[in-house]
């Protein structure tokens, strides 16, 4: 039997987003296949276009501040490189 389950990976464990919809017995062993998401060129171009529209009209100092804030990863636990 194959069942697609939406889940989030937290603290080293996959947690189902809809546990009530699971058709799996407690303690049953399962195999998890995680597809690797790779954005296509169109998605990348759309993101770059959006970023460009956000930066249009800003002064160089405002762009610098935007970059400083965007690159500050201290508040982003999933962005930390010390893992």
N, C-alpha and C positions, 0 to 999 in steps of 0.2 A: 504494500500500500504506500502511496506517495501522498503527502499532505504539505502544502505550502503554508509556512508559518512566518508571519512578520514578527521580528524580534529586535531588541536593542542589546548591544553588548556593553555590559557594565560590570566593573570590578571583576573582570575575568570570567563572567558568566553571561550566556545568552538568556535574556528574559523575554518571554512571549508578550506581545502587546495585547493580544486577545486570548488570555488563558482559558476563558470559558468555552472557546470554540475548539479547543484541542481534543483530538480523538486518540489520546495516548494515555495509557495507564500509568499511574504514579510508579516511579522506579523503573519504567521500561527504558531500555537502551535504544537510542536512535542514532542515525548517521546524519550529520549536518553538512550540506554543501553550500559554500558561501561564494556566490558569483562576484568576480572583481568588476567594479564599475569603472569604466574608462569613458570620460565624456568625448563625444564626437566633435569634429572640427566646427560644426555649426554652433554647438553649445558654447564652445570656447569663444568663437567670434561674437556671439550674442552677449556673453559676459563682458568681453573687452569693450564692446560698443556701449554697454550700460555704464561701465566704469568711466569711459571717455566722456559720456554725457554728464556724469556726476562731477568730473573735474573741470569741464568747460566753464570758463568764466571765473575760475578761482585765480587768485594771485599766486605767484611762486611761493610765497610764505605760507599761504593756506594749503597749497599742495604738499609742501614739506610737513606741515602739521598733520594733514590727513595721512600721509605715509608713516609718520612717527606713531600715530595712534593705531593704524592698521598693523604695524609691525611689532607693537608692544604686546607680547604674548603672556605677560605675567598673570593676567586674569583668566587665561584660557587653560584649564587643566588638561584638556585633550591635546593641546599644542606644545606642551612642555617637552623639551628634548632630553631631560634627565631620566627618562624611563628606561 
